[in-house]
Amino acid sequence: MKNIIFASAIVLIFFSSCSKELDCCIIEGNEQKWELVEMTGSFAPSVSTGNDMDWQEYYLLNTNTGTFTKSRTTDGVQTSTSGTFVFNSTEEEHSIKLTYPSDNELIANCTGDLIEVLIIESESTLKGTWAPCDGPGLKYKRTE
């Protein structure tokens, strides 16, 4: 019985500490729109913004349902997909883990699986994690 109480206390402390760590970065509300505002290449100073970027892109995150939609427009053609997300926190960083239901060209990751991670830099800035494997560096700003 003592082991069950001890284990329950540890789990409760773990989950409450995780939520406190994320309090700084989770923006509450029904839907958040995050637009791609900057794209960097492999060679400095390769930075493009606005219409100079290779594509336009945004995420719509619904914090109430844990679902997202990602849309990308390239050469006037819009492609969209949806999935689920969760907030993650470690001592080093806060992030959003997006899970896609099937393979899609919009998934920006280094692993080739159905998971994409965005680093939460602030309440208004997200950073993609595709750059370390020769993808573009992607920076997003919250617009809604």
VOVO-118324 format. One line per 2 residues: their letters; for each residue x, y, z of N, C-alpha, C, O. Coordinates in steps of 0.1 Angstrom, whole numbers. Layout:
# VOVO-118324
a	X Y Z X Y Z X Y Z X Y Z; ...
//
This chain:
# VOVO-118324
mk	8 -12 0 0 0 0 9 13 0 6 22 -7; 20 12 8 28 24 9 35 26 -5 37 38 -9
ni	38 16 -12 44 17 -25 35 24 -35 39 32 -43; 22 20 -34 12 27 -43 11 41 -40 10 50 -49
if	10 45 -28 9 59 -24 21 67 -28 20 78 -33; 33 61 -26 46 67 -30 46 69 -45 50 80 -50
as	43 59 -52 43 60 -67 33 70 -72 36 78 -81; 21 71 -66 11 81 -70 16 95 -67 14 104 -75
ai	23 97 -56 28 110 -53 39 114 -63 39 126 -67; 47 105 -67 58 108 -77 52 112 -90 56 122 -96
vl	42 104 -94 35 107 -107 28 121 -106 29 129 -116; 21 124 -95 15 137 -94 25 148 -94 22 158 -101
if	36 147 -87 46 157 -87 52 159 -102 54 170 -106; 54 148 -108 60 148 -122 50 156 -131 55 165 -138
fs	38 153 -131 28 159 -140 26 174 -136 24 182 -145; 26 177 -124 24 191 -120 36 199 -123 35 211 -127
sc	48 194 -122 60 201 -126 61 204 -140 65 214 -145; 57 194 -149 57 196 -163 47 207 -167 51 215 -176
sk	35 207 -161 26 217 -166 31 231 -161 29 241 -169; 38 232 -150 43 245 -146 54 250 -155 55 262 -158
el	62 240 -160 73 244 -169 67 250 -182 74 258 -188; 56 245 -186 50 250 -199 42 262 -197 39 268 -207
dc	39 266 -185 30 278 -183 35 290 -190 28 299 -195; 49 291 -191 55 303 -197 52 304 -212 53 315 -218
ci	49 293 -218 49 292 -233 36 288 -240 34 291 -251; 27 282 -232 15 278 -238 5 290 -238 2 296 -228
ie	0 293 -250 -9 304 -252 -23 298 -253 -26 290 -262; -32 301 -243 -45 295 -243 -54 302 -253 -52 313 -257
gn	-64 295 -257 -74 300 -267 -78 289 -276 -72 278 -277; -89 291 -283 -94 281 -292 -85 278 -303 -83 266 -306
eq	-81 288 -310 -72 285 -322 -61 295 -323 -63 307 -320; -49 291 -326 -38 299 -328 -33 298 -343 -32 287 -348
kw	-29 309 -349 -24 308 -362 -9 312 -361 -6 323 -356; 0 304 -367 14 306 -367 19 306 -381 18 296 -388
el	24 318 -386 28 319 -400 43 319 -401 50 324 -393; 47 313 -412 61 312 -415 66 327 -419 60 333 -428
ve	76 332 -412 80 346 -415 95 346 -419 99 357 -424; 102 336 -417 116 336 -421 121 322 -424 118 312 -418
mt	129 321 -435 135 309 -440 150 311 -442 154 321 -449; 158 303 -436 172 304 -437 178 291 -444 172 280 -443
gs	188 293 -452 194 282 -459 207 277 -452 210 282 -441; 214 268 -458 225 262 -452 237 271 -452 246 270 -444
fa	238 281 -461 249 290 -462 246 304 -457 236 310 -462; 253 310 -448 251 323 -443 255 333 -454 265 330 -461
ps	249 344 -455 237 349 -449 225 346 -457 218 356 -460; 221 334 -459 210 330 -467 197 331 -459 193 321 -453
vs	191 343 -459 178 345 -451 168 351 -461 171 361 -468; 156 346 -461 146 352 -469 133 353 -460 131 346 -451
tg	125 363 -463 113 366 -456 102 370 -466 105 372 -478; 90 370 -461 78 374 -470 77 366 -483 79 354 -483
nd	75 374 -493 73 368 -507 86 362 -513 86 355 -523; 97 365 -506 110 360 -511 113 346 -507 122 339 -512
md	105 341 -498 106 327 -493 102 317 -504 94 321 -513; 107 305 -504 103 295 -514 88 291 -513 83 287 -523
wq	82 293 -502 68 290 -500 62 298 -488 70 303 -480; 49 299 -488 42 305 -477 36 294 -469 31 284 -475
ey	35 295 -456 31 284 -448 25 288 -434 29 299 -429; 15 281 -429 10 284 -416 5 272 -409 1 262 -416
yl	4 272 -396 -2 262 -387 -14 268 -380 -13 280 -376; -25 261 -379 -36 265 -371 -36 254 -360 -38 242 -362
ln	-34 258 -347 -34 249 -336 -47 252 -328 -49 263 -324; -54 241 -325 -66 243 -316 -62 236 -303 -62 224 -302
tn	-59 245 -293 -55 240 -280 -66 233 -272 -63 225 -263; -78 235 -276 -89 228 -269 -91 214 -273 -95 205 -265
tg	-88 211 -286 -89 197 -291 -76 190 -293 -76 178 -296; -65 197 -293 -52 191 -295 -50 187 -310 -43 178 -313
tf	-57 195 -319 -55 192 -333 -49 204 -340 -49 215 -335; -43 201 -352 -37 212 -360 -40 210 -375 -43 199 -379
tk	-39 221 -382 -39 220 -397 -27 228 -401 -23 239 -396; -20 222 -411 -8 229 -417 -11 231 -431 -16 222 -438
sr	-9 243 -436 -11 247 -450 1 253 -456 8 261 -450; 4 249 -468 16 255 -475 11 259 -489 5 251 -496
tt	16 271 -494 13 275 -507 26 277 -514 35 285 -510; 28 270 -526 40 270 -534 35 273 -548 27 265 -554
dg	40 284 -554 37 287 -568 22 287 -570 16 283 -580; 15 293 -561 0 295 -562 -8 282 -559 -20 283 -559
vq	-2 271 -555 -9 259 -552 -8 256 -537 2 256 -531; -20 255 -531 -21 253 -517 -23 238 -513 -31 231 -520
ts	-15 233 -504 -16 220 -499 -18 220 -484 -12 228 -477; -28 212 -479 -31 212 -464 -31 198 -459 -34 189 -467
ts	-29 197 -446 -30 184 -439 -34 187 -425 -32 198 -420; -38 177 -418 -42 179 -403 -37 167 -395 -33 157 -401
gt	-36 169 -382 -32 159 -373 -35 163 -359 -43 172 -356; -27 157 -349 -28 160 -335 -15 165 -330 -5 163 -336
fv	-16 172 -318 -3 177 -312 -4 177 -297 -15 176 -291; 8 177 -291 9 178 -277 21 187 -274 30 189 -282
fn	20 194 -262 31 202 -258 41 193 -250 36 185 -242; 54 195 -252 64 188 -245 73 198 -238 75 209 -242
st	79 194 -227 88 202 -219 99 194 -213 97 183 -208; 112 200 -215 123 194 -208 130 206 -201 126 217 -202
ee	141 203 -194 148 214 -188 154 223 -198 156 235 -196; 158 218 -210 164 226 -220 155 234 -229 158 245 -233
eh	143 228 -232 134 235 -241 119 231 -240 116 220 -234; 111 239 -245 96 236 -247 94 234 -262 100 241 -270
si	85 225 -265 82 222 -279 68 217 -281 61 214 -271; 64 217 -294 52 211 -298 55 199 -307 62 201 -317
kl	49 188 -303 51 176 -311 38 173 -319 28 171 -314; 40 175 -333 29 173 -342 29 159 -347 40 154 -351
ty	18 152 -348 17 138 -353 7 138 -365 -4 142 -363; 12 134 -376 4 133 -388 -2 119 -390 5 110 -386
ps	-14 118 -395 -20 105 -397 -14 96 -408 -15 84 -407; -7 102 -417 -1 95 -428 10 103 -434 11 115 -432
dn	19 97 -442 30 103 -449 25 115 -457 14 114 -464; 32 126 -457 28 138 -464 40 147 -467 49 147 -459
el	40 153 -478 51 162 -482 53 174 -473 63 180 -474; 43 177 -465 44 189 -456 51 186 -443 54 195 -436
ia	54 173 -440 61 170 -428 75 174 -429 83 170 -438; 79 183 -420 93 189 -420 101 184 -409 101 189 -398
nc	108 172 -411 116 166 -401 129 160 -407 130 159 -419; 137 155 -398 149 148 -402 148 133 -402 157 126 -407
tg	137 128 -397 136 114 -394 128 106 -405 129 94 -405; 120 113 -413 112 106 -423 100 99 -417 93 91 -424
dl	97 101 -404 85 95 -398 73 105 -398 74 115 -405; 63 102 -391 51 111 -391 51 121 -380 40 127 -377
ie	62 124 -374 63 133 -363 71 146 -367 81 144 -374; 66 157 -364 73 170 -366 74 177 -353 64 177 -345
vl	85 184 -350 87 191 -337 89 205 -340 98 209 -349; 83 214 -333 85 228 -333 90 233 -320 83 230 -309
ii	100 240 -319 106 245 -306 99 259 -303 97 267 -312; 94 260 -291 87 272 -286 98 281 -281 104 279 -270
es	101 292 -288 111 301 -284 105 312 -275 112 317 -266; 93 316 -277 86 326 -269 71 324 -271 67 315 -278
es	63 332 -264 48 332 -266 44 335 -281 33 332 -285; 53 341 -288 50 345 -302 59 340 -313 58 343 -324
tl	69 331 -309 78 326 -319 80 311 -317 82 306 -306; 79 304 -329 82 290 -330 94 288 -340 96 296 -349
kg	102 277 -338 113 274 -347 112 260 -351 110 251 -343; 113 257 -364 113 244 -369 126 236 -366 136 243 -362
tw	126 223 -367 138 215 -364 143 208 -376 150 198 -374; 140 212 -388 144 206 -400 159 210 -404 165 202 -411
ap	164 221 -400 176 227 -404 189 217 -402 197 217 -410; 189 210 -390 201 202 -388 204 191 -398 215 186 -399
cd	194 188 -406 196 177 -416 194 183 -430 188 177 -439; 199 195 -432 200 202 -445 186 207 -450 185 210 -462
gp	176 207 -442 164 214 -445 165 229 -442 175 233 -436; 156 237 -446 157 251 -443 154 254 -428 146 246 -422
gl	160 264 -423 156 269 -410 143 277 -411 142 286 -419; 133 273 -403 120 279 -404 116 286 -391 117 280 -380
ky	111 298 -392 107 306 -381 93 310 -382 89 315 -393; 85 308 -372 70 312 -373 67 322 -362 73 322 -351
kr	58 331 -366 53 341 -356 38 338 -354 31 335 -364; 33 340 -342 19 339 -340 12 352 -345 16 363 -342
te	1 350 -353 -6 361 -359 -20 362 -353 -26 372 -355; -25 352 -347 -38 352 -341 -38 345 -328 -48 344 -321
//
